[in-house]
Amino acid sequence: MTLTNKRSEAAHVGFHLNASWGGLDRVTYTPVPLQGTRTVGQVPWFDAGNVFSFITHDTHFAWALLYPGSNAKLSSEPVSVSPELEAVREVVLAPGQSEEVHYVIGVGLEEYSAGQSAQVLDQSIDRGGTDALIDQTAAWCKKRTRSTGRADLDLRMNRNYLFTELYAWGRTLDTEQLTGITSRSPRYYVSAAYWDRDAMLWSFPGLLDIDVPFAREALNYALTVQLRNAGTHSRFIDGIVLEDGYELDEAVAPFIALNAYIAKTGDSKFLEAHRDALAGLIDRLQEHFDNTAGLYSTLQDAQDQYRKQQFSTYDNVLVWRAFVDAAGLFKSLHDTVSQKELQRRADDLHAAILRICVSTPVPASAGEILVSATDGANAIFADVPPGSLMKLPVLGFISEGDPLFVRTYAWIHSPDYKFSNSDQPYGLPGSYRVPFTTSFSVADHLRLKLGRDQAVKILLESAWDGGIVSEGLDPRTGVVDHDGRAFATSAGYIAHSICESFCNDVQPTK
């Protein structure tokens, strides 16, 4: 930070920084230091610095604060649940004089590595200056941007592109394993857990648009560490089950992402390396096939909610898409037997969806529409924004101009649907779980001719969460939903949708 004295006389100024553990009271257990240990100590070989340790039976991680040129004092005991430190530097500036002070934070697996991390950053500042480091970061970000030719859309799009790479993915301190989570920010209500859908259907398309090598690594994580429980509601970052419950969209998300990656890169070595994973995912799907209906069942829908009606229309369309994609992948692998079998399954499933997943709502529309879910006799007339019927044209299942889709669109956007939000200035259809306008709906409508104008209006006129998409916003005021802020995986989905609809530059392929 820099202060400049613009007065005609000398001025006494102070730089102050308060550091503490901050959000550690959110952790479900309390750090208990062992005999003779401290939660705040001196950074090795660096006088103007302290290291903060998180300790139970041993140090789990630590972070260091350096304050070169400043004086510091602890405002609490060194051994404390939430230790605090205040660093202060006071100077007298002559007229026109400036003074710069920097405070450096480093993170490590234990005290020494945390201090060394901070010292290396401090040394880089000493050698090149803060501006050089800022320029380096800006160049990294610039390399991962796209263009629509419109400054307002570019700002929304690129901010969300960067947010999905930086906050939906990260490396663990203990193994440096790349991991995917819904959001690294505590502003989102279920931040540090893994969903196949969130990672592979929402964030991954954004990664593939801006950083292909990183997307490859993210996909590899999904097809290795997270593979054994693919389809299970949510997991910890090491692949162990967090929340049980089978979801079709989660089950097919990895190989839809795999197809997108291969289509863009032609990376045959990667496809061959994950051939067994692809075959295993397909085999696992068949455990949920209903021979009578010709459809696939799911315990929970795409908004993670249980429905007694086991056949979700969107989820079955997603399976259809996955079979079509997988048929193409096995063709690339020169496996014509698997290719033909998967195409047959896709064709049969397409017919079954149109036979069973349509009905006439009450009050009646102009005719039959696509239902949200059914058990073959009892249909649910609704929409599920994270797995919306509005996605079906984008998935290639039905054209936007098909009368069946036109009637479905009209009903979901009409006052006959309780959560249509059709009379609101920022309104797009929601559901019983998310009754407001969601970022998913905005993304989906950007790719539909009928809904694009309203989606662009909402996208640009709402402030969102500092420009980063939230789970949703109030359809009346455009104010974001508080609990769903900093939604990093959805940020990738909406950025990708903007680019798919408006980008006029060349996509990176390497």
Secondary structure, DSSP 8 states (H G I E B T S, - for coil): -EEE--SSS-EEEEEEEEEE-GGGGGSSS-----TT--SEEE-TT-SSEEEEEEESSSEEEEEEEE-TT-EEEESS-SS-SS-EEEEEEEEEE-TT-EEE---EEEEESSHHHHHHHHHHHHHHHHHH-HHHHHHHHHHHHHHT----S-HHHHHHHHHHHHHHHHHSEEE-TTT--EEE-S-SSTTBTT-S-B-HIIIIIIIHHHHHHH-HHHHHHHHHHHTTTTGGGTTEEEE-TTS-EEEEEE-HHHHHHHHHHHHHHHHHH--HHHHHHTHHHHHHHHHHHHTTEETTTTEE--SB-TTS-B-SS-EEHHHHHHHHHHHHHHHHHHHHTT-HHHHHHHHHHHHHHHHHHHHHSEE--SS--SS-EE-SEESSSSEE----GGG-GGGHHHHTSS-TTSHHHHHHHHHHTSTTSTT--TTSTT-----SSS-SEEHHHHHHHHTSTTTHHHHHHHHHHS-TBTTB--SEE-TTT--B-STB-S-HHHHHHHHHHHHHHH--S-----
